[in-house]
């Protein structure tokens, strides 16, 4: 029995940043067919800032929130 073929999706860092800030990770994960943990790991691997807990709720209630710019990707970053 072969595993089903998966559709490949490609995003730029900027596109993924916009996606992460537009909806909760659980919603994005469901849309992409992966886990919310994987969304977090992708953000960490590509140095994409994620909203802190409660940001979206504060924004939806009319309060201002701070977003972090995407900045430059440090490709020579050491992970250990």
Residue pairs with C-beta under 8 A, 6 or more apart in sequence:
6 33
9 32
11 19
13 46
13 48
13 70
13 73
14 70
16 42
16 43
16 46
16 48
17 48
17 49
17 70
19 28
20 28
20 39
20 43
20 48
20 50
20 51
21 51
21 67
24 36
24 56
25 36
25 39
25 40
25 50
26 36
28 36
28 39
29 35
29 36
29 38
29 39
32 39
40 50
42 48
43 49
43 50
46 73
47 71
47 73
47 74
47 77
48 70
49 67
49 68
49 69
49 70
49 71
51 65
51 67
55 65
58 65
59 65
